[in-house]
Amino acid sequence: MDHSIKNNAESLVKETHIEDGFYVLRLQNETTDSKQFIREVSRDFIQFHFCVKGAAQLAFNDGGYQLPLHEEHSILLYNPQRDLPMDLTIEKDSWVVSVLIPIKKFHSLFSTEANYITFLTAENKDRKYYKDEIISPSMAVVLNQLMNYNLHPSIQALYFKGKAYELLSLYFNRPANADIEQCPFLVDEDNVAKIKKAKQIIIARMAEPPTLQELADEIQLSLNKLKEGFKQIYGDSVFSFLFDYKMEVARQLLESGSHNVNEVGLKVGYSTASHFISAFKKKYGTTPKKYVMALS
C-alpha cells in the first residue's frame, strides 16, 4: 500500500499508524480556505470518515462523483472490486477523522459476529458497501479526544490504539441507552450546543478570552456544567484546550513567514514576547525563533 500523502495542507494532516496497516488520520483545517487531501488506499481497506466539525466532500473517479460529508455525520466505504483513493476536500474551519483498516483485520474483529455486521455476511463480504450515519454523542466524545489531547509522547501510541478500537466499537454497538451510560451530560442536546458555543467563543476571542465564569454566564450554563461538559466533549479543560489551539495557530503563523515572533505572540494573546516564547517552548520544546530556523 502506498502511504504517500499529497495535499496542500500537510501541516494540518496528522496520520497515526495504529498497527499492521491500521491508520487514524486527523485532518484539521483552521484556515479560511478549503484544503484538499489525497492519499492512495487499496481495495483491501475499509474506510471510515467522521466529520467532527464543519463539512467536507469525498471525490471519486478523478472528481467525477462526490459524496458530501456533513458535520456530525460519518461515511463508511468499502469496495473489494477496485481501489478507493482518498480525495478529500475539507472546508474552512472543519475537522475530519478518518480510519483505514484492512478488511481482513476488520473481519477478524467480528469473526464470531459476522451476521451482525451486514456487509460481512457470506453473501455480502465481496460486495461494495456504503453507509452514511449520524455520529452518536458517545462517538463524538471519542472523536474530540482524538483531535484534542494532552499526553506524554511515550503513551500517545497506546492512547490512539485504545481510542481507535473504542470508536469502532461504538460505531457498531448502539443500544438505546448506550449514550446515557457513556456520557449522561450529552443526553441533553441543549447542553451540547452550549458547550460548542463556548468553544467557538474562546476561539474567536483567543487573544482576550473571557474568564470561566463569564463564559458560563454567556452560554447560560453553570460553571460546573461548563467544566464537566467541555471535558467530556473535547477531552480537556477549557483553558488547556485554548492553550493548545493558540499554540497551533502560532505555529502555523510562524510557518507562513508573514509575521515575526512578537506579532505572532500578540495575535494569540501574549502581551510580552517573553511570555509567548515561554509558552511556545512549553508546548513544542523549542523557541519560536529556533522553530522558524529549523524550517529553512
Backbone as a ProteinNet text record, in pm:
[ID]
protein_1_A
[PRIMARY]
MDHSIKNNAESLVKETHIEDGFYVLRLQNETTDSKQFIREVSRDFIQFHFCVKGAAQLAFNDGGYQLPLHEEHSILLYNPQRDLPMDLTIEKDSWVVSVLIPIKKFHSLFSTEANYITFLTAENKDRKYYKDEIISPSMAVVLNQLMNYNLHPSIQALYFKGKAYELLSLYFNRPANADIEQCPFLVDEDNVAKIKKAKQIIIARMAEPPTLQELADEIQLSLNKLKEGFKQIYGDSVFSFLFDYKMEVARQLLESGSHNVNEVGLKVGYSTASHFISAFKKKYGTTPKKYVMALS
[TERTIARY]
84.7	0	87.3	55.2	129.8	86.1	179.1	145	175.1	203.7	238.4	120.4	150.7	48.2	71.2	-32.1	-24.4	-136.4	-102.1	-206.5	-146.2	-231.6	-183.3	-201.2	-210.2	-230.6	-157.2	-29.9	41.1	46.9	62.9	74.1	-57.5	-167.9	-298.6	-339.6	-255.6	-287.3	-191.3	-245.9	-163.4	-209.1	-118.3	-150.1	-80.7	-157.7	-104	-117.2	-6.2	-5.2	-40.6	-156.4	-200.9	-130.3	-142.2	-76.1	-108.9	-18.9	-41.6	-136.8	-105.2	-187.3	-308.5	-323.8	-437.7	-395.3	-467.3	-428.7	-544.4	-509.9	-603.8	-546.5	-627.4	-586.9	-672.3	-606.8	-676.8	-651.1	-756.5	-746	-815.7	-739.1	-789.7	-758.3	-859.7	-841.7	-896.6	-808.6	-848.8	-822.6	-795.2	-768.4	-899.2	-888.9	-1008	-1036.3	-960.5	-979.8	-1002.2	-1065.7	-1079.3	-944.3	-920.2	-794.4	-822.5	-738.4	-754.5	-650.5	-695	-605.8	-623.4	-512.9	-517	-424	-475	-394.9	-437.4	-340.3	-372.1	-426.7	-535.8	-593	-633.1	-583.2	-610.8	-747.8	-788.2	-919.5	-926.9	-811.5	-808.5	-852.7	-883.3	-912.4	-1058.2	-1107.3	-1236.5	-1207.3	-1288.6	-1265	-1382.6	-1349.5	-1448.5	-1407.9	-1500.7	-1472.8	-1575.5	-1526	-1612.2	-1590	-1695.4	-1685	-1718.1	-1615	-1632.3	-1688.3	-1645.8	-1689.1	-1682.5	-1779.3	-1775	-1831	-1756.8	-1804.8	-1687	-1708.9	-1606.6	-1675.8	-1599	-1651.3	-1550.1	-1599.6	-1516.7	-1539.1	-1430.7	-1440.8	-1391.4	-1452	-1415.3	-1405.5	-1338.5	-1323.6	-1271.6	-1160.6	-1097.9	-1194.6	-1276.8	-1368.5	-1501.1	-1520.5	-1645.8	-1766.2	-1741.2	-1851.2	-1810.6	-1902.1	-1869	-1974.7	-1927.3	-2015.8	-1994.8	-2101	-2084.9	-2068.5	-1984	-1965.6	-2001.7	-2119.9	-2171.7	-2123.8	-2132.3	-2095.3	-2177.6	-2108.6	-2169.5	-2226.7	-2170.1	-2206.5	-2081.3	-2102.9	-1992.7	-2026.3	-1921.3	-1937.4	-1846.3	-1902.7	-1827.3	-1819.6	-1700.6	-1680.3	-1601.7	-1645.2	-1569.9	-1605.1	-1502.9	-1526.1	-1414.4	-1442.5	-1338.1	-1303.2	-1378.5	-1356.6	-1255	-1228.4	-1136.2	-1078.1	-961.4	-901	-988.3	-991	-1068.7	-976.4	-896.3	-807.9	-888.2	-833.4	-897.4	-870	-975.3	-965.3	-1063.7	-1013.8	-1099.3	-1076.2	-1182	-1175.5	-1236.9	-1156.5	-1200.7	-1229.3	-1351.5	-1388.9	-1319.7	-1321	-1259.4	-1322.7	-1241.5	-1287.4	-1356.7	-1294	-1353.8	-1253.4	-1306.4	-1225.8	-1282.9	-1194.6	-1234.7	-1139.6	-1195	-1114.6	-1145.2	-1041.7	-1058.9	-986.1	-1048.9	-989.8	-978.7	-858.9	-834	-787	-853.4	-818.1	-834.5	-738.2	-752.4	-878.2	-949.1	-1074.9	-1053	-940.6	-913.8	-898.9	-827.6	-811.4	-946	-1020.5	-1151.5	-1244.5	-1243.4	-1329.7	-1294.8	-1165.3	-1123.9	-1177.4	-1202	-1256	-1398.1	-1469.9	-1610.5	-1633.8	-1530.6	-1539.2	-1653.7	-1684.1	-1794.2	-1926.9	-1924.1	-2045.1	-2070.8	-2023.3	-2030.6	-2173.5	-2268.7	-2407.3	-2463.4	-2401.6	-2448	-2407.3	-2287.5	-2240.5	-2280.8	-2382.1	-2447.6	-2353.7	-2257.4	-2173.3	-2064.1	-2056.8	-1959.1	-2019.1	-2147.5	-2209.7	-2152.4	-2167.1	-2105	-2144.1	-2272.8	-2317	-2277.7	-2240.3	-2210.3	-2062.7	-1980.9	-1844.4	-1760.7	-1799.2	-1723.8	-1795.9	-1896.9	-1970.1	-1930.6	-1942.8	-1910.4	-2017.5	-1978.6	-2067.3	-2047.1	-2158.5	-2154.2	-2260.8	-2225.1	-2323	-2296.4	-2401.7	-2394.7	-2475.8	-2411	-2479.9	-2448.6	-2538.2	-2515.6	-2419.1	-2327.1	-2233.1	-2306.9	-2302	-2368.4	-2289.3	-2353.5	-2280.7	-2160.9	-2174.5	-2062	-1945.5	-1975.1	-1869.9	-1807.2	-1889.3	-1837.9	-1734.8	-1757.7	-1661.3	-1526	-1526	-1401.2	-1333.1	-1410.4	-1354.2	-1285.8	-1350	-1289.6	-1167.2	-1167.4	-1048.4	-932.4	-962.2	-857.7	-803.2	-889.9	-847.2	-777.6	-820.1	-766.2	-718	-588.3	-534.2	-409.9	-380.7	-263.7	-193.6	-103.8	-44.3	107.1	172.2	316.3	340.4	438.7	463.1	476.8	526.3	550.7	422.9	308	183.6	87.1	126.9	36.5	-3.6	91.1	60.2	-45.4	-28.9	-125	-261	-259.6	-384	-461	-391.1	-458.2	-510.3	-435.8	-482.4	-611.4	-615.1	-735.3	-854.3	-831.6	-940.6	-990.7	-899.6	-941	-1033.4	-996.5	-1081.9	-1213.1	-1206	-1328.3	-1424.5	-1369	-1452	-1522.7	-1449.8	-1512.3	-1618	-1590.5	-1688	-1817.3	-1804.5	-1923	-1998.8	-1925.4	-1990.1	-2087.8	-2048.9	-2131.5	-2216.1	-2202.6	-2279.8	-2354.9	-2481.6	-2558.3	-2692.2	-2692.8	-2820.3	-2882.3	-3010.9	-3084.4	-3027.1	-2972	-2925.6	-2774.3	-2705.1	-2558.1	-2508.5	-2571.8	-2524.5	-2540.5	-2648.5	-2671.3	-2563.4	-2532.8	-2431.3	-2293.5	-2264.9	-2133.3	-2112.2	-2213.2	-2192.9	-2326.7	-2372.4	-2504.4	-2524.1	-2421.1	-2432.7	-2477.6	-2430.2	-2454.5	-2594.6	-2674	-2811.7	-2889.3	-2851.3	-2919.1	-2857.4	-2926.2	-2872.5	-2852.2	-2933.9	-2919.8	-2786.1	-2747.9	-2618.9	-2503	-2514.9	-2410.6	-2393.7	-2505.1	-2499.8	-2433.1	-2459.5	-2399	-2248.3	-2205.3	-2061.7	-1991.1	-2054	-1995.8	-1985	-2086.8	-2083.1	-1967.9	-1945.7	-1835.7	-1702.3	-1685.5	-1560.2	-1544	-1652	-1646	-1610.7	-1662.3	-1635.7	-1488.4	-1431.1	-1291.3	-1196.4	-1234.2	-1151	-1158.3	-1280	-1297.1	-1228.6	-1219.9	-1160.6	-1033.4	-956.8	-842.1	-739.4	-730.1	-633.8	-676.9	-808.1	-862.1	-981.7	-959.3	-1070.5	-1141.8	-1269.9	-1342.7	-1296.3	-1326.2	-1299.3	-1398.1	-1372	-1463.4	-1603.4	-1611.7	-1743.4	-1814.5	-1741	-1800.2	-1847.7	-1769.1	-1806.8	-1931.6	-1935.1	-2052.4	-2177.6	-2163.5	-2277.2	-2324.4	-2229.6	-2265.3	-2340.1	-2303.2	-2371.5	-2487.9	-2509.9	-2621.5	-2615.8	-2499	-2475.7	-2399	-2422.1	-2349.3	-2200.2	-2117.8	-1972.9	-1932.5	-1991.2	-1956.7	-1995.3	-2112.3	-2155.1	-2069.6	-2025	-1932.7	-1804.3	-1745.8	-1619.4	-1637.7	-1743.1	-1769	-1798	-1886	-1926.1	-1812	-1733	-1621.1	-1521	-1494.7	-1401.1	-1452.9	-1582.8	-1641.5	-1640.4	-1671.6	-1681.2	-1544.8	-1458.9	-1331.5	-1209.6	-1231.7	-1123.6	-1021	-1051.4	-955.6	-1031	-962.9	-1024.2	-1033	-1113.6	-1133.6	-1000.7	-923	-802.6	-686.2	-685.6	-585.8	-613.4	-741.7	-782	-741.7	-770.1	-738.9	-588.3	-511.4	-365.7	-315.4	-361.2	-318.7	-361	-481.8	-530.9	-443.8	-413.7	-331.5	-192.2	-136	-2.1	-2.5	-110.5	-120.4	-134	-214.8	-227.9	-92.7	-24.3	106.7	204.9	203.9	294.3	267.2	139.6	104.7	143.6	125.4	163.6	314.7	390.4	536.1	579.4	513.8	547.4	517.1	414.3	376.6	481.7	561.6	665.5	615.1	485.8	427.3	429.8	469.9	472.9	599	652	765.7	715.7	808.2	772.2	683.4	717.2	637.2	494.6	480.4	347	263.6	327.3	255	208.3	296.3	259.5	139.5	138.1	25.1	-103.9	-94.3	-213.4	-279.9	-200	-258.8	-274.9	-254.5	-293	-182.7	-57.7	52.5	104.2	93	129	280	355.9	501.8	560.3	670.3	734.8	786.9	836.4	893.8	788.8	666.2	559.4	522.9	518.6	486.6	596.5	721.2	833.4	830.5	802.5	795.1	682.7	567.2	452.3	481.3	540.8	571	670.8	770.5	871.4	809.7	714.4	645.1	570.9	510.5	431.4	518.7	617.8	692.7	837.6	881.8	1017.2	1127	1092.3	1190.3	1134.1	1217.9	1170.5	1114	1028	974.6	1084.8	1188.4	1296.8	1366.6	1399.1	1465.1	1372.9	1243.6	1146.9	1148.3	1146.4	1147.9	1278.8	1389	1521.6	1526.8	1461.9	1464.1	1382.9	1292.7	1209.8	1287.8	1391	1464.5	1571.4
-120.3	0	124	219.1	343.8	435.3	473.3	557.4	704.2	740.3	878.9	971	1094.3	1195.3	1308.5	1341.2	1453.5	1549.4	1666.8	1761.4	1898.9	1999.2	2136.8	2185.4	2091	2128.8	2031.2	2002.2	1897.5	1921.3	2048.3	2076.4	2053.2	2040.3	2021.1	1874.1	1785.6	1644	1565.6	1488.1	1406	1261.3	1175.1	1033.7	949.1	865.9	779.3	633.8	561.5	418.8	342.4	279.2	205.6	70.6	-9.2	-139.5	-202.9	-278.8	-364.2	-303.4	-188.4	-127.8	-52.8	-41.5	25.5	169.8	266.5	407.5	494.4	597.5	704.1	834.5	906.7	1034.5	1144.9	1248.8	1364.1	1484.1	1537.3	1647.5	1768.6	1872.3	1990.2	2114.8	2171.5	2290.3	2411.7	2488.6	2610.2	2734.5	2715.6	2829.6	2885	2985.5	3047.5	2993.1	2892.3	2831.2	2681.8	2621.6	2476.4	2414.3	2292.5	2223.7	2083.4	2039.3	1906.8	1810.3	1690.1	1584.8	1462.3	1411.1	1294.2	1186.6	1064.7	952.9	825.5	745.4	617.5	519.9	451.9	348.2	230.8	113.3	-2.6	-62.1	-152.8	-217.9	-310.3	-335.9	-424.5	-355.4	-226.6	-148.2	-106.1	-101.4	-39.6	99.3	198	336.8	388.9	459.6	531.4	679	767.1	910.6	979.2	1053.7	1120.3	1271	1346.7	1492.8	1543.7	1583.4	1629.3	1771.1	1851.2	1991	2039.7	2124.3	2185.5	2094.9	2079.2	1999	1957.8	1850.5	1802.6	1730.2	1699.6	1623.8	1516.6	1397.3	1288.4	1278.7	1281.1	1274.6	1139.4	1091.4	964.7	982.3	888.8	891.9	1027.2	1070.8	1198.3	1316.2	1313.4	1424.6	1413.7	1304.7	1289.4	1262.2	1214.5	1184.8	1228	1293.5	1343.5	1301.8	1276.5	1248.9	1358	1426	1525.3	1457.5	1514.1	1465.3	1580.1	1571.7	1681.1	1671.7	1783.6	1786.9	1686.1	1613.2	1512.4	1394.6	1371	1254.9	1172.8	1045.1	957	885.9	846.3	767.5	645.8	528.3	403.4	363.3	328.4	290.7	160.8	73.3	-47.6	-95.7	-123.6	-175.3	-274.2	-405.4	-505.1	-518.7	-449.2	-462	-362.5	-254.6	-153.5	-71.1	-11.3	77.5	200.9	253.2	375	478.4	549.6	650.5	759.6	811.8	923.9	1052.1	1120.4	1253.3	1339.7	1401.4	1467.6	1618.1	1693.6	1839	1881.8	1947	1987.1	2136.1	2173	2313.9	2388.8	2521	2603.3	2574.8	2586.8	2567	2431.5	2326.4	2192.4	2089.6	1987.8	1877.1	1744.7	1655.7	1522.6	1419.9	1309.8	1195.7	1079.9	1019.7	904.8	784.4	669.1	543.9	449.3	396	299.9	169.7	59.9	-68.5	-178.3	-270.2	-379.2	-460.3	-497.1	-568.6	-702.6	-768.4	-896.3	-877.4	-773.2	-745.8	-707	-624.1	-580.6	-699.9	-789.4	-907.5	-993.1	-1001	-1083.3	-1028.8	-898.6	-838.9	-887	-921.6	-959.9	-1102.6	-1184	-1315.8	-1401.4	-1385.7	-1465	-1391.5	-1267.7	-1187.7	-1135.5	-1209.7	-1160.3	-1130	-1207.1	-1184	-1053.6	-1003.9	-877.7	-759.6	-765.6	-660.5	-701.6	-637.1	-686.9	-709.2	-621.2	-638	-743.9	-804.1	-909.6	-1049.2	-1059	-1190	-1256.5	-1387.7	-1463.9	-1411.7	-1377.4	-1334.1	-1190.5	-1111.8	-970.7	-934.2	-1025.1	-984.8	-941.1	-980.1	-939.6	-831.3	-770.4	-663.8	-527.3	-424.8	-290.2	-244.2	-153.9	-113.1	34.6	102.3	244.7	272.6	352.8	385.8	524.8	605	740.3	739	772.8	769.2	892.1	923.1	1032.4	985	1071.7	1041.2	1050.9	945.5	947.1	1034.2	1083.2	1164.8	1093.1	962.8	889.7	880.5	865.8	866.2	1005.3	1109	1246.4	1272.1	1213.9	1229.3	1171.9	1048.9	983.5	1059.9	1105.5	1180.4	1308.5	1377.8	1500.5	1470.3	1355.4	1315.8	1283.7	1233.2	1208.9	1339.6	1439	1568.6	1654.6	1643.6	1727.8	1640.3	1633	1550.5	1617.1	1587.6	1643.6	1529.4	1462.7	1340.3	1342	1268.2	1249.1	1165.4	1201.7	1129	979.1	933.7	790.6	708.2	770.2	692.5	725.6	813	852.6	734.7	645.9	531.3	442.4	414.7	331.7	400.8	531.8	609.2	602.9	626	625.9	487.6	385.4	249.6	222.2	258.1	237.2	314.5	440.5	524.4	477.1	428	379.5	258.6	166.2	49.3	87.6	183.6	229.8	290.9	368.3	431.6	327.4	225.2	119	44.6	20.3	-49.4	30.3	161.2	245.3	257.7	254.7	266	150.6	29.6	-87.7	-131.2	-63.9	-103.1	17.7	30.3	148.3	112.5	45.9	22.4	153.9	150.9	274.5	352.8	281.9	351.9	371.7	341.7	348.8	489.8	589	725.7	773.7	731.9	772.8	712.9	584.1	519.4	577.4	609.9	663	803	887	1027.9	1094	1088	1141.2	1286	1366.9	1509.6	1529.2	1440.3	1460.3	1421.1	1364	1332.4	1461	1567.8	1696.1	1770.9	1770.8	1835.4	1985	2045.7	2188.7	2217.1	2130.5	2145.8	2130	2032.1	2009.8	2134.9	2193.8	2314.8	2428.7	2439.2	2545.6	2526.3	2402.2	2374.6	2405.3	2369.1	2400.2	2551.7	2623.5	2769.4	2824.5	2764.5	2807.3	2792.6	2679.8	2658.5	2763.7	2794.7	2896.1	3033.4	3063	3192.9	3206.4	3104.4	3118.1	3118.7	3050.3	3054.2	3192	3245.8	3377.4	3487.4	3469.5	3573.2	3523.9	3441.9	3378	3478.1	3596.8	3696.5	3756.3	3765.4	3818.9	3734.6	3611.8	3523	3564.5	3531.6	3559.8	3467	3502	3410.3	3294.4	3188.6	3074.5	3114.1	3198.9	3240.3	3325	3415.5	3497.5	3410	3308.6	3217.4	3138.3	3090.5	3015.4	3102.7	3228.5	3320.5	3345.6	3358.9	3391.9	3278.5	3155.3	3042.1	2991.5	3057.6	3025.7	2880.8	2848.6	2717.6	2738.3	2653.5	2669	2644.3	2698.9	2683.7	2536.8	2459.2	2317.4	2240.5	2271.4	2202.3	2242.1	2367	2410.2	2327.8	2319.4	2245.4	2097.4	2038.4	1895.4	1865.8	1944.7	1921.2	1941.5	2046.3	2073.2	1958.5	1908.5	1797.5	1672.1	1647	1527.7	1534.2	1650.8	1663.5	1677.8	1760.4	1792	1726.2	1651.5	1574.6	1655.6	1781.5	1866.8	1980.7	2050.6	2167	2281.1	2381.4	2494.6	2560.8	2595.9	2673.6	2588	2460.7	2371.8	2353.9	2339.7	2333.1	2461.6	2576.2	2705.2	2721.9	2679.5	2687.9	2609.2	2485.6	2403.4	2466.7	2522.9	2586.8	2707.6	2791.4	2910.3	2873.1	2768.2	2726.8	2672.8	2605	2555.7	2672.7	2772	2891.9	2962.2	2973.9	3039.3	2964.7	2834.2	2753.6	2775.1	2777.6	2798.7	2939	3040.1	3176.1	3187.4	3122	3123.2	3054.5	2944.6	2872.1	2954.1	3038.6	3120.2	3225.5	3265.4	3365.2	3506.5	3527.9	3660.5	3747.4	3690.2	3765	3730.1	3829.2	3799.4	3744.5	3706.3	3640.8	3729.7	3858.8	3949.9	3961.4	3971.8	3985.2	3859.5	3745.5	3619.7	3610.5	3645.7	3643.8	3730.5	3851.4	3943.3	3886.3	3822.9	3769.8	3659	3583.7	3474.1	3509.7	3637.2	3682.8	3700.5	3710.8	3731.9	3874.9	3952.4	4094.4	4115.9	4017.4	4028.1	3910.1	3935.9	3830.1	3719.1	3756.4	3655	3553	3599.8	3507.9	3413.5	3469	3386.2	3282.9	3325.9	3234	3120.5	3154.1	3053	2953.5	3004.4	2916.9	2826.4	2882.6	2805.6	2694.2	2726.9	2627.1	2516.3	2553.6	2453.7	2353.2	2403.1	2318	2235.7	2300.5	2235.4	2201.1	2241.1	2205.9	2287.1	2394.2	2481.7	2622.4	2720.7	2859.4	2886.7	2988.2	3022.8	3051.1	3121	3155.6	3029.7	2938.4	2814.9	2730.1	2734.5	2659.8	2709.4	2842.5	2902.5	2869.9	2877.7	2848.4	2703.9	2613.1	2472.1	2445.5	2538.2	2520.7	2548.2	2631.7	2671.4	2570.4
0	0	0	-83.8	-91.7	21.4	108.3	222.4	195.4	68.9	39.2	59.8	97.2	119.3	21.1	-55.6	-147.9	-113	-67.3	-28.8	-17.3	-7.4	6.9	148.6	243.6	383.9	474.9	440.2	511.4	661.9	701.6	844.3	916.8	842	903.1	905.4	853.6	847	935.7	1028.5	1117.1	1104.8	1062	1041.4	1147	1214.3	1319.1	1277.3	1279.2	1248	1375	1375.9	1494.4	1500.9	1393.8	1384.3	1250.6	1195.3	1077.4	973.7	920.4	816.6	867.1	997.1	1061.1	1090.8	1034	1044.5	1092.8	1168.7	1203.2	1148.7	1071.4	1014.2	1074.4	1124	1178.9	1088.8	1030.7	936.3	995.9	1020.5	1091.6	1008.6	946.1	862.4	935.3	995.3	1066.5	982.1	853.1	765.4	710.4	625.2	564.5	425.3	383.8	251.6	265.9	166.4	165.4	130.5	181	157.8	103.8	11.6	-47.2	8.5	37.4	86.7	-1.7	-53.7	-141.7	-85	-78.3	-26.8	-96.1	-140.7	-203.4	-99.6	-133.2	-46.3	-135.6	-106.1	-191.3	-160.6	-246.5	-232.7	-111.7	-47.9	68.6	196.5	187.9	307.4	314.5	437.8	465.9	523.9	484.8	524.8	607.5	715.5	795.1	795.8	765.7	767.3	857.3	955.9	1053.8	1045.5	1020.2	1019.3	1159.4	1232.2	1369.8	1372.5	1274.1	1269.4	1126.1	1085.7	953.5	845.9	735.1	622.3	535.2	458.6	365.4	251	146.3	33.2	-6.2	-32.5	-83.8	-233.9	-310.8	-456.6	-506.6	-615.3	-676	-827.2	-892.6	-1038.5	-1086.8	-1024.9	-1062.3	-1052.6	-949.5	-925.9	-997.7	-1070.6	-1146.3	-1058.3	-936.8	-844.5	-705.4	-632	-498.8	-397	-276	-162.9	-58.6	-16	91.7	226	309.8	446.6	539.8	598.6	679.8	824.6	895.2	1036.2	1115.4	1205.1	1291.5	1212	1092.9	1012.4	982.5	953.3	916.3	786.1	715	593.3	602.7	577.5	570.9	424.2	377	237.3	228.7	138.4	111.7	-28.3	-108.1	-243.6	-277.4	-267.4	-293.5	-441.9	-527.8	-671.8	-727.9	-653.8	-706.5	-592.6	-617	-518.7	-501.2	-378.5	-349.6	-284.4	-363	-303	-234.1	-124.2	-55.6	-134	-172.4	-233.9	-156.3	-50.3	47.2	45.1	20.5	29.5	162.3	245	377.7	376.4	408.7	407.5	521.1	512.2	615.9	751.9	856.7	994.2	1011	958.2	962.6	1012.3	1080.2	1132.2	1081.9	1037.5	993.2	1053.9	1101.4	1145.8	1051.3	992.4	904.1	961.6	949	996	876.9	854.6	748	811.2	776.4	836.7	731.7	719.7	622.5	650.3	545.1	563.4	633.3	609.6	676.3	826.4	864.6	1007.5	1068.2	995.2	1043.9	1060.4	962.6	969.7	1091	1124.1	1237.9	1370.1	1374.7	1497.3	1524.1	1414.5	1426.6	1376.7	1376.6	1312.3	1366.4	1493.6	1551.3	1544.7	1494.8	1488.4	1347.3	1247.2	1109.6	1065.4	1114.2	1071.7	1127.1	1233.6	1291.8	1204.2	1144.5	1055.2	914.8	859.7	738.6	621.8	600.6	481.8	500.9	620.2	643.3	628.9	600.2	582.6	457.8	448.6	339.8	202.3	185	51.9	20.1	123.1	100.4	112.1	165.1	200.4	80.4	-40.7	-160	-240.1	-181.2	-250	-194.1	-276.8	-229.5	-131.1	-43.9	64.6	94.7	122.1	156.2	260.5	361.3	465.5	520.1	528.4	585.2	713.9	826.6	954.9	1038.1	1130.2	1224.9	1333.2	1371.6	1479.6	1613.2	1691.7	1822.2	1919.7	2025.8	2124.2	2185.8	2211.6	2270.7	2172.5	2042.1	1941	1929.7	1944.8	1936.5	2046.2	2163.3	2272.8	2232.1	2177.8	2138.4	2025.3	1928.6	1816.1	1862.6	1954.5	2006.1	2092.5	2157.5	2233.8	2140	2021.9	1922.7	1865.9	1854.1	1799.1	1903.2	2028	2134.6	2248.8	2265.6	2372.8	2429.2	2553	2620.4	2692.8	2619.6	2669.7	2655.8	2741.9	2726.9	2600.9	2519.4	2393.3	2409.4	2523.9	2543.2	2546.3	2576.5	2582.9	2469.6	2377.6	2269.1	2181.6	2149.3	2062.9	2127.6	2257.1	2329.3	2335.8	2360.6	2370.2	2238.4	2127.2	1997	1961.1	1995.6	1968.2	2043.5	2171.2	2251.2	2197.6	2161.3	2111.6	1975.5	1890.8	1758.4	1771.9	1860.2	1881.6	1951.4	2041.5	2108.4	2007.1	1913.5	1811.1	1725	1681.6	1601.7	1681.8	1809	1894	1904.8	1927.3	1941	1808.9	1697.6	1565.8	1544.2	1586.4	1559.6	1678.1	1790.9	1908.1	1961.1	1921.4	1959	2022.5	2135.5	2203.4	2247	2274.5	2301.6	2417.9	2518	2637.3	2640.2	2527.5	2528.4	2555.9	2493.2	2508.8	2652.8	2717.1	2855.9	2945.8	2923.3	3005.1	2980.6	2854.4	2819.7	2875.7	2860.5	2892.3	2923	3046.4	3080.7	3039.8	3051.2	3017.4	2873.4	2783.6	2641.4	2597	2686.8	2651.3	2623.6	2690.2	2674.5	2556.7	2441.8	2321.4	2340.6	2424.9	2451.7	2520	2613.9	2680.5	2582.8	2493.3	2392.8	2306.7	2264.4	2181.2	2257.2	2385.9	2467.4	2480.6	2498.4	2510	2377.9	2267.5	2136.5	2117.3	2165.2	2157.2	2241.5	2358.8	2445.6	2373.6	2303.9	2229.8	2119.9	2048.9	1943.4	2000.3	2118.4	2182.2	2217.4	2280.7	2322.9	2203.6	2096.1	1975.6	1910.7	1900.9	1838.9	1917.9	2050.1	2135.3	2202.2	2131.7	2195.9	2248.1	2186.7	2233.9	2367.6	2389.6	2515.1	2557.1	2600	2632.8	2761.4	2770.4	2894.9	3006	3130.2	3241.4	3231.6	3306.3	3304.1	3348.6	3450.2	3497.7	3394.1	3329.6	3223.4	3107.4	3076	2968.5	3005.8	3129	3176	3171.8	3213.3	3211.3	3068.2	2977.2	2838.7	2770	2800.2	2736.5	2821.5	2935.8	3025.3	3075.4	3130.9	3188.7	3318.7	3415.7	3541.1	3519.1	3606.5	3594	3597.3	3688.7	3699	3573.3	3517	3395.2	3275	3273.8	3167.7	3175.5	3294.2	3310.8	3276.3	3333	3312.1	3165.5	3106.2	2967.5	2869.4	2890.6	2799.9	2804.4	2924.7	2940.7	2871.5	2882.5	2822.8	2670.4	2615.7	2470.3	2404.8	2463.3	2397.7	2463.6	2571.2	2630	2706	2737.1	2807.4	2874.8	2965.3	3028.3	2927.2	2957.4	2865.2	2831	2933	2906.6	2856.9	2888.1	2829.6	2681	2646.1	2505.6	2434	2496.9	2435.4	2417	2515	2504.9	2384	2370.2	2257	2124.4	2122	1999.7	1963.7	2063.3	2039.8	1990.8	2046.3	2004.1	1861	1823.6	1686.1	1588.3	1624.8	1540.8	1529.9	1642.5	1642.9	1553.2	1562.6	1479.5	1331.1	1292.8	1152.4	1105.8	1192.6	1156.3	1138.1	1224.6	1211.3	1082.4	1049.7	926.8	802.5	810	693.4	660.9	762.3	741.1	726.7	748.6	727.7	853.4	967.9	1093.3	1171.4	1243.9	1330.4	1464.4	1549.3	1675.7	1762.5	1772.4	1854.9	1803	1670.2	1609.7	1631.9	1617.8	1639.7	1784.9	1878.1	2019.4	2049.3	1992.5	2012.9	1955.1	1837.8	1771.4	1852.4	1926.8	2004.8	2152.9	2184.8	2318.9	2420.2	2377.8	2472.2	2458.1	2566.9	2562.7	2559.1	2605.9	2602	2527.8	2456.8	2378.8	2469.1	2587.3	2677	2721.4	2748.9	2788.2	2673.2	2551.1	2434.4	2410.7	2417.5	2395.3	2497.1	2622.7	2728.6	2702.2	2659.4	2630.7	2511.6	2407.1	2286.2	2318.4	2399.9	2436.9	2522.2	2607.1	2689.7	2600.9	2493.4	2404.7	2310.4	2247.6	2140.4	2174.6	2294.4	2335.7	2271	2201.4	2138.2	2131.3	2107.7	2099.6	1960.7	1947.2	1814.6	1712.7	1755.7	1664.9	1612.8	1704.3	1662.6	1576.3	1604.9	1523.4	1379.4	1363.7	1229.9	1158.7	1230.9	1171	1121.4	1193	1154.6	1028.4	994.1	874.2	747.3	755.7	635.3	599.5
[MASK]
++++++++++++++++++++++++++++++++++++++++++++++++++++++++++++++++++++++++++++++++++++++++++++++++++++++++++++++++++++++++++++++++++++++++++++++++++++++++++++++++++++++++++++++++++++++++++++++++++++++++++++++++++++++++++++++++++++++++++++++++++++++++++++++++++++++++++++++++++++++++++++++++++++++++

